[in-house]
């Protein structure tokens, strides 16, 4: 029986690397959020490294019913940069893209909370709109800060995600 030829480390690594997620508006906003919410960490890392479609920030703004300028402020992106990248169809990268993915992660958590709810009101509940309003409200558990003030950093997103979880269970931290 012939020996199997060993793969070079470079090929083994590239074959094992999962693809990043790419947002295509035609595939659906909610589909992207759902897939992102259950993504493997390595897939998220690849997406964070490569960037996201700049139009995603505009669509996120619309879906959450947050004015575009306010969304840019929350994510730490200049309006001029965001608008230029959207017009050119370019990727948004760096801390703004990571913050946008963090906010998308929070939206996935909120949508999951609604899906798991047995309350009759949950049937037609708009989690994106609710989250857009909730992040703009001062939260005692955040020292009176608004969640929107923390979203531009990964640690801030983690803190807000924990608060969302506590909101669901009724155990405020």
PEQUI-V763175 format. One record per residue. N is the residue number from 1. SS is DSSP state (helix for helix, strand for strand, loop for the rest). NEAR is the number of other ideal C-beta (glycine too) atoms within 8 Angstrom. Layout:
n/ss/near
N/SS/NEAR
N/SS/NEAR
//
This chain:
n/ss/near
1/loop/2
2/loop/3
3/loop/4
4/loop/4
5/loop/4
6/loop/4
7/loop/7
8/loop/6
9/helix/6
10/helix/6
11/helix/8
12/helix/9
13/helix/8
14/helix/7
15/helix/7
16/helix/6
17/loop/8
18/loop/8
19/loop/6
20/loop/9
21/loop/11
22/loop/7
23/loop/11
24/loop/7
25/helix/9
26/helix/4
27/helix/7
28/loop/7
29/helix/9
30/helix/7
31/helix/8
32/helix/14
33/helix/12
34/helix/10
35/helix/9
36/helix/14
37/helix/11
38/loop/6
39/loop/10
40/loop/6
41/helix/6
42/helix/8
43/helix/12
44/helix/12
45/helix/8
46/helix/12
47/helix/15
48/helix/9
49/helix/7
50/helix/8
51/loop/9
52/strand/14
53/strand/11
54/loop/13
55/helix/10
56/helix/13
57/helix/18
58/helix/11
59/helix/11
60/helix/14
61/helix/12
62/helix/7
63/helix/9
64/helix/12
65/loop/8
66/loop/10
67/loop/6
68/helix/11
69/helix/7
70/helix/9
71/helix/13
72/helix/12
73/helix/7
74/helix/13
75/helix/13
76/loop/8
77/loop/11
78/loop/6
79/helix/9
80/helix/6
81/helix/9
82/helix/16
83/helix/8
84/helix/9
85/helix/11
86/helix/11
87/helix/6
88/helix/6
89/loop/7
90/loop/7
91/strand/10
92/strand/16
93/loop/8
94/loop/7
95/helix/8
96/helix/15
97/helix/13
98/helix/10
99/helix/16
100/helix/14
101/helix/13
102/helix/12
103/helix/13
104/helix/13
105/helix/12
106/helix/16
107/helix/15
108/helix/13
109/helix/12
110/helix/13
111/helix/14
112/helix/9
113/helix/11
114/helix/10
115/helix/7
116/helix/6
117/loop/9
118/loop/4
119/loop/5
120/helix/4
121/helix/7
122/helix/9
123/helix/5
124/helix/4
125/loop/9
126/loop/6
127/helix/11
128/helix/12
129/helix/9
130/helix/10
131/helix/12
132/helix/11
133/helix/9
134/helix/8
135/loop/13
136/loop/9
137/loop/8
138/strand/7
139/loop/10
140/helix/7
141/helix/8
142/helix/13
143/loop/5
144/loop/6
145/loop/9
146/strand/11
147/helix/15
148/helix/8
149/helix/7
150/loop/13
151/loop/16
152/loop/10
153/loop/9
154/helix/7
155/helix/6
156/helix/12
157/helix/15
158/helix/8
159/helix/10
160/helix/14
161/helix/11
162/helix/9
163/helix/14
164/helix/12
165/helix/9
166/helix/12
167/helix/8
168/helix/7
169/helix/6
170/loop/6
171/loop/5
172/loop/8
173/loop/6
//
